């Protein structure tokens, strides 16, 4: 990242039946602290980026009816710049983006907290939250999925898609007891 260049990294798995319809899986790859030269970001948001990479690994050998876009967005910490650029361009080109699933901070568990995955949605994305609630037990039965909400003023890449009229949900570790190392030198593995 620099103030003049911060690319999104995007991979596309073309759909085999109707490639004009897309589903996006994304996360931001930048981090921040008080010192721009030291921002480890293991949870915020290497954990979300690792999710996107794992999805790419698992999905790549298969064919799907619709196109799957896997994106690592730049500059979320500078104001959702990467996801905003992507969502605005998708809207401008009239992309049939059916759903965007974003992941932010999914790698931390506070001592004594229940292991679960919070989903943040908006009214138009309720169908996507419902789908995630139905599908999660089939693939990860030991991980409960619960409703979540972000604290006032907080946001992530999903909001860029909402702003451009796309349905989107956000996966988050725990909206009540999230990683207290956020935006610090302590956001490291372990």
Secondary structure, DSSP 8 states (H G I E B T S, - for coil): --SS----EEEEE--SSEEEEEEEEEEE-----SSTT----IIIIIIHHHHHHHHHHHHTTS--SEEEEEEEES-STTTSHHHHHHHHHHHHTT-EEEEEEEE-S-S---TT---EEEEE--GGGHHHHHHHHHHHHHH-TTSEEEE----TT---THHHHHHTT--EEEEES-SSS--TTTTSTT-S--
